[in-house]
């Protein structure tokens, strides 16, 4: 009987906390510098989320160590819903496999709230490259290895290239840059022939024929570049790689608080305001349940572990 009373009291306390939440401003920690797709995916939802919750939602940038520093900070924060993380797939499901030591445990230290969206990736080429389709790129690379640029070692674009190599035997040489922008500029200038990048970084060049869209590795075509086929349409069944962002809370955050945050974020993500701005960023809005998002995180951790081990990718 005593145990039952304790359990009921605890449940009642959580209900009261959820009803009162939030009682003060909330911050979303973005573990990257301002201005990128991940950062903007948080900033777009911050204000409308604050309006729904009746409290200000502030975006705070804590860059460093490929996202590990800001991510660790949230992992060590009070589990009350007032400090949230803008989680990026590169940090949450790839970094644990490419860094020899990492200061957080994705599954143990965080409670998934919801996926904000999927940022579509694209493989683009300089117009001088004689290959104009994915299959032509694969075949050409087998006669002479082709360099491809990305935003850096161990990111989703890099591993998309490694997965392409593993699936097809393509001979591609990775060229890491300090950001997707410089990599795209070098392809536009003809310094390297290929780049894996976010659609948002390449779309203006593809539309003006300064770059050639080879293919989209995601499950469906990009609405920003609907004429560029998917890898699956180009003969690679089941090839599905996109770069997601989502909201995480510290692990012990009460379920009622997590569910409130998910409910309001899901509403915000379906608004015309967010959809329009996400379209510019090349992001397809999501808003799934904590359980659904958590399942994807676990699946992606397992998937990228295999790719990283096969490619022997390490960041020292």
N, C-alpha and C positions, 0 to 999 in steps of 0.2 A: 504493500500500500504506500509506504514511504517513497519507494522508487517511482511509483506511478505519479505521486504528487510532485516530485522533483521534475519528472519529465514534462508534466503538464505546465509547471511553472516556467520551465525553459522555453517551451513552445509559445506560451503566452508572451514571454519577453521578446522573442524573435518577431512575433506578430506586431507588437507595439513598436518595435524598432523599425520594421518595414513600413508601418503606417506613418511614422514620424519622418522617415527618410525621404528626401534629404533635408537636413536642418541647417546646412551651411554650404558654401560653394564646393564644387567637385573639380578635381584636376585630372586631366588625361596626360600622362607622361608619354611623350614621343621620343624614343631613344635614338633619334637622328636629328641632323641640322634642319632648320626650316627650309621649306621650298620644294621638297621632293614629293612624289606621289603618295608615299606613306604619310608624311606630315600633313599634306592637304586633305587626305581622306579623313583625318581626325578633325581638322579645322572646319570642314564643310558641315559636319554633324554637330559640332560643339554648341553653336548658338541655338539651333532649333531644339536640341536636346535639353538645354538649359530652360528654354521656354516651357517645354513639357513638364519638367521637374519643378519649376518655380525657383530655381537656384542657378547662379552663374556656373557655367562649365568652362574652365580655363585650360588651354593647351600649353604644356610646359615642355620645352625641348631639352633633353639631356643626352646629347650625342657622345659617342666614344666607343672604341673597341667593337666596331661592327654591330652596335646596338646592345651589347652585353651590359654596359654600365647602367643605362637607364632602366633596363629590364631587371637587373639585380635590385635596383632601388625600390621598384614596386614590389618585388618579391618579399622585401623586408619591411614593407609598410604595414600600418595597422589594417586588419581585414574588416573594414567598416564601410566600404563602398565609396569613400571619399578620395581615394587615390586609385586610379585605374591606369592600365597600360594599353597603349596602341601597339598591339602585337603584329609583327610582320613575319611572314613565313620563313624568310631567310634567317631571322633571329631565333624563332621559336622551334623550328623543326629541322633546320640545316646546321646552324652554328653548333648545336650539341655534338655533331658528328665531325665537324671540320676543325674545331679548336681542341687542343690537347687538354685544356682545363677550362671549365665554364662555371661562372659563379651562381648558377641557378639550375633548378630541375623543372623542365617545362610541365611535366605531369604532376609533380608533387607540390610545386610552389604556387600554382595558379589555378583559378577557377575560370574556365571559359564563359564569357557572357554571350557574345554573338559575333559572327563574321560580318564585317562591314561590307566587304565585296571582293571580287576577283579582278585584279588588274591584268588585262590581256597582254600577252607578250607577242612579239613578232620577230621573224628572221628577215632581215633586209640586206640587199646587196647593192654595190655600186653598179651603175648601168654598164660599165665596161666589162663586167664579168660575163662570159659567154653563156653561163647557166642562168636561166630565167624561172625555172621551176624547182621544187624540192628534189625531185628525182634527178634532175640534171645537175644540181649542186652535189648530190651524193656521188654520182658517177664521175663528175669532174674531179672531186676531191680524191678519188681512188687512184687517179693518174698523177696528181700533184696535190699534196696537202694544202688545205686552204686555212689561213688564219681567220679567226672570228673574235671580235671584241665584245666585252661585256662590262658591266659596272664594277666588277671586281671578283676576286677569287672566292668561291664558295657561295655566291648568290644564286637565286633561282635561275636567272638567265644562263649563268655558267653551267649549272647542272642540267638545264634543258639541252645545252650543247653536248654535254657528256652522255646524257641519255640517248640523244640522237646517234652519237657514235656507237654506243653499245647496242642499239637496236638495229643499225644498218651497216655497220662497218665503215662508215664515212671517216675519212682522214681529215680531221679538223684540229687546228692548233689554237688553244685558248690564249687570248691576249687581254689581260686584266687592265682596266682603267680605274681611275679614282672618280667613278660616277658614270652613269649612262650617257650624259650629255657629251662629254669629251669623246667617248667611243663613237657616237653617232657622227660627230663632226669629222672624225678621222675617216669614216667610211664615205661621207659626202665628199671629202677632199681627195679620196682615192688612195689614202695611205694603207688601208687594209680593205679587203673585199667584202667582208660580212660583219654583221653585228646582230646579236640577240639583245633586244631591249623592250621596254614598254611601248605599247602603241602610241601613247601620248608623246613620247620623245621623237618618234619617227614619222608620224602621220603627215605633217606638213611637207616633208621631203618626198614622201611617196605620192602625195596628191599633185605635186609640181614636177614629178618625174625625175627628181634628182636622186632618188633611190628606188629600187625595185622591191616590191613586196613579194618575198619568196613563199612565206607561209606563216600561219598562226598555229602555235602548238596547242592551243586550248581546244575545248570540246566543240565550240561553235565559232563562226566568223565574228570579227569585230564589227560593231555597228558603225564605228568611225571609218573603217576601211572595208566595206562589204565585198569588194571585188577580190580581196586576197583570200585564197582558199585555206582551209585548215590542213594540218598535217594528215589528219585522218582521211580527208578527201583526196589527199595526194598519195595515198597508199599505205599509210602507217596506222593500221587499226589500233584503237585504244590509246593512242598517244594523246595525253591530256595533261598539259602543264600550264598553270597560270600562277600568278603571284598574289596571294591574298593578304588582307589586313583585317584585324578584328580587335575586339575589346576583351581584355582579361582583367580580373580582380585578384587580389591576394587569395591564397587557397582557402583560408578559413572564413571568408566573407559569408554571412548568413544567406541561405538559399533564397529567402524572401527578398532580400536586397538585390541579389543577382537577377532574380526573375523580374523585378520591377525595372531594373536597368534594361534588360533584354526587351521587355514589352515596349518601353518608350523608344528605344533605338529602332526596333522593327517598324514602328509607326513612322518615325522620322525618315527612315531609309526609303519608304514608299512615297514620300512627298515629291511633288514636281520640282521643288527647289533643289533637293538633293540629287534627284535623278539627272537633272540638267547639268549640274556641276560635276557629278561623277562621270557623265558621258564625255565631258571635255577631258577628264583625266584618264579616260579609257577604262573605267571601273564599272563593273556590273554589280549593282547593289544586291545584298543578301538579306541578313536579318534573321538567320535561322536560330533554333533553340540552343540553349547551352549544351544539351546532350548531343545534338547533331554536330555542333561546332567541335565539341570535345572529341567525337568519333573521328572527324576529319584530321584533327591534330594528331591523334594516335596513329592513324593510317599513314599520314605524311611522314611522321617520324620514322616509321618502319620502311617506307618506300625510299626515302632519301638516304637512309643508312646503307642500303644495298648499293645505290648508285655511287655514293661517296667512297665506299670500300672498294668497289670495282675500279674506280677511276683514281684511287689513292690521292684524294684531294685533302690537303692540310693547310691550315693557316697558323703560322707560328707567331 
